[in-house]
Amino acid sequence: MNMKVATVEQREAAVEPIAEILGRVGQELDDLAGQLQRVQGLISPLVLQASSLEPGFLQEIQAVDHIEQKLTCLSRFLSALGPFMHGHWVLDMSEASEVVTLSELARRLRTAEHITDETEQVSGDFELF
């Protein structure tokens, strides 16, 4: 990992209340669960068609539903923790945010005041196949 040297001011700008971080991560998980639920709606006809040819396929594809349920539960768990965090409990997100390679996700996980011109130019968006 390429480490950047930051000034004290830049480091202090990355310090955030844990409650806000948990809320943002919880929201991202909730968004993923919603996206997965929409995908399930799209693939349902294909799943039914395939399960008529291979009965075990339907049981296997139920794992997608289980993943969506887990994402929803984790989202709610993190969001529920936030209000119980003291305001003075903070984390420095600078190094952790550098490992997020999807630029839009990294942007959403950081607050707007932490986004610099340099970080907005970083590539790493997902590729469609």
Disulfide bonds with the S-S distance in Angstrom:
none
